[in-house]
Amino acid sequence: HGNWYSDEILAIFILKLVATAATFGSGAVGGVFTPTLFVGAALGMLFGRGILFAFPGLHAEPGMYAIVGMGSFIAATTGAPLMSILMGFELTLDYTIAPLLMVNCVVAYYCSSIFEKQFIYGESLERKGAAFFNRQLAKANIAELIRRDPVTLPQNAPFAEIEKSFLQHQFRNLYVVGENREFLGAVSMLDLKKYLDQPELTENMVATDVMKADFPRISPAQGMADALEQFSKVNAERLPVVDSLISRRLIGSISKTDIMLHLARKARSESA
């Protein structure tokens, strides 16, 4: 808004660009989203005025170029062209600008990804320790975090025994084992609740009738990254650990909390 001279916009553009680069590069407190909006809008405005100066007959507002420049810069720095297109359209509510905005945002995104594989927020996360976290997950093994002798249920355990085990141990999931401690699945406390008021159904029910045979499991040969991936598939604090994914003999369990504490200790030892 307002009648800014081009030399004023250029001066503020340069100062803002230098200040943002210095702030972000030094790791000081300061964001990059709003400065990117301003830098893109300023450059777009200057470009628009240059076009109108070169071609006076064009009927285009410099403000339109500012919006397109702003969206293009956001798409290039954040790697989110769709967000940039929607944001630019919401600011103007002008359908005529949409095609130009879409083309420029997509082109800016692909040009940026050619020269730099990592966008600005990915670099910020890496500085804050995401790279360390990923390295630890890649090289860490779960063997040292296994808790031996987990609570189990025999495959033919009656419903009353399952109820009793849940009351005694306060776990959300109990593991069902067959011969030679082969892991067959897990019984969830939530799945059990729907049968509590139906004694006629539970009279002849055993563990294999209510267990989840596809419950995630992990082996000691796998890493913590694999364990966290399995945790993402189920709402559970613990996962069963089997000697191998083929024989599936239950040897223990691993806790999500133990993994987080292990990574926290590693981070402290690295920074010390």
Secondary structure in CASP SS format (residue, H / E / C, confidence):
PFRMAT SS
TARGET T0000
AUTHOR 0000-0000-0000
METHOD secondary structure of the structure
MODEL  1
H C 1.00
G C 1.00
N C 1.00
W C 1.00
Y C 1.00
S H 1.00
D H 1.00
E H 1.00
I H 1.00
L H 1.00
A H 1.00
I H 1.00
F H 1.00
I H 1.00
L H 1.00
K H 1.00
L H 1.00
V H 1.00
A H 1.00
T H 1.00
A H 1.00
A H 1.00
T H 1.00
F H 1.00
G H 1.00
S H 1.00
G C 1.00
A C 1.00
V C 1.00
G C 1.00
G C 1.00
V C 1.00
F H 1.00
T H 1.00
P H 1.00
T H 1.00
L H 1.00
F H 1.00
V H 1.00
G H 1.00
A H 1.00
A H 1.00
L H 1.00
G H 1.00
M H 1.00
L H 1.00
F H 1.00
G H 1.00
R H 1.00
G H 1.00
I H 1.00
L H 1.00
F H 1.00
A H 1.00
F C 1.00
P C 1.00
G C 1.00
L C 1.00
H C 1.00
A C 1.00
E C 1.00
P H 1.00
G H 1.00
M H 1.00
Y H 1.00
A H 1.00
I H 1.00
V H 1.00
G H 1.00
M H 1.00
G H 1.00
S H 1.00
F H 1.00
I H 1.00
A H 1.00
A H 1.00
T H 1.00
T H 1.00
G C 1.00
A C 1.00
P H 1.00
L H 1.00
M H 1.00
S H 1.00
I H 1.00
L H 1.00
M H 1.00
G H 1.00
F H 1.00
E H 1.00
L H 1.00
T H 1.00
L C 1.00
D C 1.00
Y H 1.00
T H 1.00
I H 1.00
A H 1.00
P H 1.00
L H 1.00
L H 1.00
M H 1.00
V H 1.00
N H 1.00
C H 1.00
V H 1.00
V H 1.00
A H 1.00
Y H 1.00
Y H 1.00
C H 1.00
S H 1.00
S H 1.00
I H 1.00
F H 1.00
E C 1.00
K C 1.00
Q C 1.00
F C 1.00
I H 1.00
Y H 1.00
G H 1.00
E H 1.00
S H 1.00
L H 1.00
E H 1.00
R H 1.00
K C 1.00
G C 1.00
A H 1.00
A H 1.00
F H 1.00
F H 1.00
N H 1.00
R H 1.00
Q H 1.00
L H 1.00
A H 1.00
K H 1.00
A C 1.00
N E 1.00
I C 1.00
A H 1.00
E H 1.00
L H 1.00
I C 1.00
R E 1.00
R E 1.00
D C 1.00
P C 1.00
V C 1.00
T E 1.00
L E 1.00
P E 1.00
Q C 1.00
N C 1.00
A C 1.00
P E 1.00
F H 1.00
A H 1.00
E H 1.00
I H 1.00
E H 1.00
K H 1.00
S H 1.00
F H 1.00
L H 1.00
Q H 1.00
H H 1.00
Q C 1.00
F C 1.00
R C 1.00
N E 1.00
L E 1.00
Y E 1.00
V E 1.00
V E 1.00
G C 1.00
E H 1.00
N H 1.00
R H 1.00
E E 1.00
F E 1.00
L E 1.00
G E 1.00
A E 1.00
V E 1.00
S E 1.00
M H 1.00
L H 1.00
D H 1.00
L H 1.00
K H 1.00
K C 1.00
Y C 1.00
L C 1.00
D C 1.00
Q C 1.00
P H 1.00
E H 1.00
L H 1.00
T H 1.00
E C 1.00
N C 1.00
M C 1.00
V E 1.00
A H 1.00
T H 1.00
D H 1.00
V H 1.00
M C 1.00
K E 1.00
A C 1.00
D C 1.00
F C 1.00
P C 1.00
R C 1.00
I E 1.00
S C 1.00
P C 1.00
A C 1.00
Q C 1.00
G E 1.00
M H 1.00
A H 1.00
D H 1.00
A H 1.00
L H 1.00
E H 1.00
Q H 1.00
F H 1.00
S C 1.00
K C 1.00
V C 1.00
N C 1.00
A C 1.00
E C 1.00
R E 1.00
L E 1.00
P E 1.00
V E 1.00
V E 1.00
D C 1.00
S C 1.00
L C 1.00
I C 1.00
S C 1.00
R C 1.00
R E 1.00
L E 1.00
I E 1.00
G E 1.00
S E 1.00
I E 1.00
S E 1.00
K H 1.00
T H 1.00
D H 1.00
I H 1.00
M H 1.00
L H 1.00
H H 1.00
L H 1.00
A H 1.00
R H 1.00
K H 1.00
A H 1.00
R H 1.00
S H 1.00
E H 1.00
S H 1.00
A C 1.00
END
